[in-house]
Amino acid sequence: MKLKFLCNQQLLLFTRLKKLSWLALLCPIGSLQVSAQPATAAPDSIAPAKHIKLAAVGLAIGYTGMLVGLSQTWYEQSEKTSFHFFNDNPEWLQLDKAGHFWGAFHESRLGIEALRAARVPEQKAIIYGSLLGFALQSPIELLDGYAADYGASVGDLSANAAGSLAVLVQQLAWGELKILPKFSFHRTAYANLRPNVLGSNLPEELLKDYNGQTYWLTANISSFLPAQSAYPKWLNLALGYGGQRIVYGMPQENRQNGFDAYRQYYLALDLNLLHVKTRHKLLRTAFSLISMVHLPAPTLEYNRKKGFRFHPVYF
């Protein structure tokens, strides 16, 4: 019950922040991990069909609530127009697209986990679950398409599709996820320059200040090595991407206001909590959700302004 309460509180906040509203979608999916039975459940436990119905109802309620919240709190304030597209690909050094990829990937990943826990046949769990991220995020672009200030974004739709496809391809090719996208954040001074856009407090900055966001691709090195290798399964290698001096979305507007945005690239170690074995259902769910985040670690950075830099701990 506490988890559901927290998700509802997050949903209320995230639906007021359109830029990363897809993050709210992870709550209803994550809550299914707690309620679903593990794949090793006893034969006389709840039937798979009932598991699927419970999962579908929980997800439908959470998702419908999010769309209603968006419609009433954000799009209600926007002038309506005929459906149209808007090219936002040059904005924010494409970090918003990385966010869409990250969100769709983990929605699809958690969807597959929920279907597996409900004892859906493996092939169906992979196919239906992997479609979940794209299916959940696409209606948001539909709402955007009727808003005069925005428009449906082909770039966002492509990033959503790429995130879901990355899950599907890995599951079909390897039967597991060897490469995961992750997210980390730290506060920056740039939010104070445009608090209405980049956030005026920590929760808003977490979602809106791209200067503090880093997106990672973390690889499970042990899964690429021979089975007899002594390399620890819990230790991954991660490549990160971020940016600085991004105060305005469009590059030209950013430069006109005196900000020279630049990209940052990172190399770090990463903990693979998905390979930590436990029989505890809540702990297993916690590890699955935490696996969306890159935990603090020693990190090597490169950017065109300062060259190589080493961070003893970076988040």
C-alpha positions in Angstrom: 0.0 0.0 0.0 2.9 2.4 0.8 4.3 1.8 -2.7 1.0 2.6 -4.3 0.7 5.8 -2.3 4.2 6.9 -3.3 3.4 6.2 -7.0 0.2 8.2 -6.8 2.1 11.1 -5.2 4.8 10.9 -8.0 2.1 10.7 -10.6 0.5 13.9 -9.3 3.9 15.7 -9.6 5.1 14.3 -12.9 1.8 15.0 -14.8 2.4 18.7 -14.1 5.8 18.4 -15.7 5.3 17.5 -19.3 8.9 17.3 -20.5 9.5 14.0 -18.7 6.0 12.9 -18.0 6.9 9.4 -19.3 8.7 8.9 -16.0 5.3 8.6 -14.2 4.5 5.5 -16.3 7.1 3.5 -14.5 5.1 3.6 -11.2 2.1 1.4 -12.3 4.4 -1.1 -14.0 6.8 -1.2 -11.1 3.9 -1.8 -8.7 3.0 -4.9 -10.7 6.3 -6.5 -9.8 5.2 -6.6 -6.1 1.7 -8.0 -6.7 2.7 -10.6 -9.3 3.7 -14.1 -8.3 7.2 -15.2 -9.1 7.8 -17.6 -12.0 8.4 -20.4 -9.6 5.0 -20.1 -7.8 3.3 -23.3 -6.8 0.9 -24.9 -9.3 -2.1 -24.4 -7.0 -1.5 -20.6 -6.7 -3.5 -18.0 -8.6 -4.1 -19.0 -12.2 -2.0 -17.2 -14.9 -5.2 -15.7 -16.5 -6.1 -14.0 -13.2 -2.6 -12.7 -12.9 -2.8 -11.2 -16.3 -6.2 -9.6 -15.6 -4.9 -8.1 -12.3 -1.8 -6.8 -14.0 -3.8 -5.3 -16.9 -6.3 -3.6 -14.6 -3.6 -2.1 -12.4 -1.7 -0.8 -15.4 -4.8 0.5 -17.1 -5.9 2.5 -14.0 -2.5 4.0 -13.5 -2.0 4.9 -17.2 -5.5 6.3 -17.6 -5.0 8.5 -14.5 -1.7 9.8 -16.0 -3.4 10.8 -19.3 -6.3 12.4 -17.5 -3.9 14.3 -15.3 -1.9 15.5 -18.3 -5.0 16.6 -20.2 -6.4 18.5 -17.2 -3.2 20.1 -15.9 -1.1 20.7 -18.9 -2.9 20.5 -22.2 -6.0 22.3 -20.9 -3.8 25.4 -20.7 -2.7 25.1 -24.3 -4.6 26.4 -27.3 -6.0 23.5 -29.4 -5.3 23.2 -33.1 -5.4 20.6 -35.9 -3.0 17.7 -35.6 0.5 18.6 -36.6 4.1 17.7 -36.2 6.9 19.7 -34.6 10.6 19.2 -35.1 12.3 19.4 -31.7 15.3 17.3 -32.6 17.9 20.1 -32.3 16.8 20.9 -28.7 18.5 20.2 -25.4 21.5 18.4 -27.1 19.1 15.5 -27.7 19.1 14.6 -24.0 15.3 14.6 -24.0 15.5 11.9 -26.7 17.8 9.9 -24.5 15.2 10.2 -21.8 12.5 8.9 -24.1 14.7 5.9 -25.0 15.4 5.2 -21.3 11.7 5.4 -20.3 10.4 3.2 -23.1 13.2 0.6 -22.5 12.4 0.2 -18.8 8.7 0.2 -19.3 9.1 -2.6 -21.8 11.6 -4.4 -19.5 9.3 -4.2 -16.5 6.4 -5.3 -18.8 8.2 -8.4 -19.7 9.1 -9.1 -16.1 5.5 -8.7 -15.0 4.2 -11.1 -17.7 6.9 -13.6 -16.9 5.8 -13.4 -13.2 2.2 -14.0 -14.3 3.5 -17.2 -16.1 2.7 -16.0 -19.6 4.5 -18.2 -22.2 8.0 -16.9 -22.7 7.6 -15.8 -26.4 4.4 -14.0 -25.8 5.8 -12.3 -22.7 8.8 -11.0 -24.7 6.7 -9.7 -27.6 3.8 -8.2 -25.7 5.9 -6.9 -22.9 8.5 -5.2 -25.2 5.7 -3.3 -27.0 4.6 -1.8 -23.7 7.0 1.2 -23.7 6.1 2.4 -27.1 2.4 1.8 -26.5 2.4 3.7 -23.3 4.3 6.7 -24.5 2.8 7.2 -28.0 -0.5 8.7 -26.8 1.4 11.5 -25.2 2.7 12.5 -28.6 -0.9 12.4 -29.9 -1.9 14.9 -27.2 1.1 17.0 -28.2 -0.1 17.0 -31.8 -3.2 18.9 -31.0 -1.5 21.5 -28.8 -0.7 24.8 -30.7 2.5 25.4 -28.7 3.9 21.9 -29.4 3.2 19.2 -31.9 3.8 15.5 -32.3 7.5 14.8 -32.4 8.9 12.2 -34.9 12.1 12.3 -32.8 10.3 11.4 -29.6 8.3 8.7 -31.3 11.5 7.3 -32.8 13.2 7.3 -29.5 10.3 5.5 -27.9 10.3 2.9 -30.6 14.1 2.5 -30.3 13.8 1.9 -26.5 11.2 -0.8 -26.9 13.1 -2.4 -29.8 16.3 -2.5 -27.8 14.5 -4.7 -25.3 12.9 -6.9 -27.9 16.1 -7.5 -29.9 18.2 -8.4 -26.8 15.6 -10.8 -25.5 15.1 -12.6 -28.8 18.9 -12.7 -29.5 20.2 -13.5 -26.1 17.3 -14.4 -23.9 18.4 -11.7 -21.4 19.4 -8.0 -21.3 23.1 -7.6 -21.5 23.0 -3.8 -22.1 20.8 -1.5 -20.1 20.2 2.3 -20.2 20.4 4.0 -16.9 19.9 7.5 -15.5 21.7 9.7 -12.9 21.3 13.3 -11.8 23.0 16.0 -9.8 21.9 19.6 -9.1 23.4 22.5 -11.1 23.5 26.3 -10.9 21.7 26.6 -14.3 18.3 26.0 -12.9 18.4 29.3 -11.0 18.8 31.1 -14.3 15.5 29.9 -15.7 13.6 28.2 -12.8 10.3 28.3 -14.8 11.9 26.1 -17.4 14.7 24.2 -15.6 13.0 23.8 -12.3 12.6 25.8 -9.0 13.1 22.9 -6.6 14.8 19.5 -6.5 11.9 17.4 -7.9 11.4 19.8 -10.8 15.1 20.1 -11.5 15.4 16.3 -11.5 13.0 16.2 -14.4 13.7 19.4 -16.2 17.4 20.5 -15.8 19.2 18.6 -18.5 22.5 20.0 -17.3 22.3 17.7 -14.3 21.1 14.6 -16.2 23.4 11.9 -17.4 22.2 8.9 -19.5 24.2 5.7 -19.5 24.5 2.5 -21.4 25.8 -0.1 -19.0 27.1 -3.5 -20.3 27.1 -6.7 -18.4 30.7 -7.7 -19.3 30.5 -11.2 -17.7 27.7 -12.2 -20.1 30.1 -11.6 -23.1 32.8 -13.8 -21.6 33.2 -17.6 -21.4 31.1 -19.2 -18.7 34.2 -20.2 -16.8 35.4 -16.6 -16.5 36.0 -15.3 -13.0 34.8 -11.8 -13.9 32.0 -10.8 -11.3 28.5 -10.8 -12.7 27.5 -7.8 -10.6 30.2 -5.5 -12.1 29.3 -3.7 -15.3 31.0 -1.1 -17.5 29.1 2.0 -18.3 29.3 4.7 -21.0 27.5 8.0 -20.2 26.3 11.1 -22.0 25.4 14.5 -20.7 25.7 18.2 -21.4 26.4 21.6 -19.8 25.4 25.2 -20.4 22.0 24.2 -21.8 19.7 27.0 -20.6 17.6 27.4 -23.7 16.4 24.5 -25.8 17.4 25.6 -29.3 21.1 26.0 -30.0 20.8 29.4 -31.7 18.7 30.9 -28.8 21.1 29.4 -26.3 24.1 31.1 -28.0 22.3 34.4 -28.4 21.9 34.5 -24.6 25.6 33.9 -24.0 25.6 30.1 -23.4 27.9 27.8 -25.4 26.4 24.3 -24.8 28.7 21.4 -24.9 28.5 17.6 -24.7 30.0 15.4 -22.0 31.1 11.8 -22.3 31.7 9.4 -19.4 33.3 6.1 -18.6 32.5 4.4 -15.2 31.9 1.2 -13.4 28.4 0.1 -12.6 26.6 -2.3 -10.2 24.4 -4.9 -11.8 21.8 -5.5 -9.2 19.8 -7.7 -11.5 22.4 -10.4 -10.9 22.0 -10.3 -7.1 20.1 -13.4 -6.2 17.4 -13.2 -3.5 14.2 -15.0 -2.6 12.6 -11.9 -1.1 9.9 -10.6 -3.4 10.1 -7.0 -2.3 13.9 -6.9 -2.4 13.8 -8.4 -5.9 11.4 -5.7 -7.0 13.6 -3.0 -5.4 16.6 -4.3 -7.3 14.7 -4.3 -10.5 13.6 -0.7 -10.0 17.0 0.6 -8.8 18.5 -0.9 -12.0 17.0 2.0 -13.8 19.5 4.3 -12.0 23.3 4.5 -12.3 24.7 4.6 -8.8 27.6 6.9 -7.8 30.9 5.6 -8.9 34.5 6.7 -9.9 34.1 8.2 -13.4 36.3 9.5 -16.2 34.8 12.4 -18.2 35.7 14.0 -21.5 34.4 17.2 -23.0 35.7 19.7 -25.6 36.0 22.5 -23.0 38.2 20.9 -20.3 39.4 17.7 -21.9 39.7 14.7 -19.6 38.6 14.9 -16.0 38.5 12.3 -13.2 35.7 12.3 -10.7 36.3 10.2 -7.6 32.5 9.9 -7.2 30.1 11.0 -9.9 26.3 10.8 -10.0 
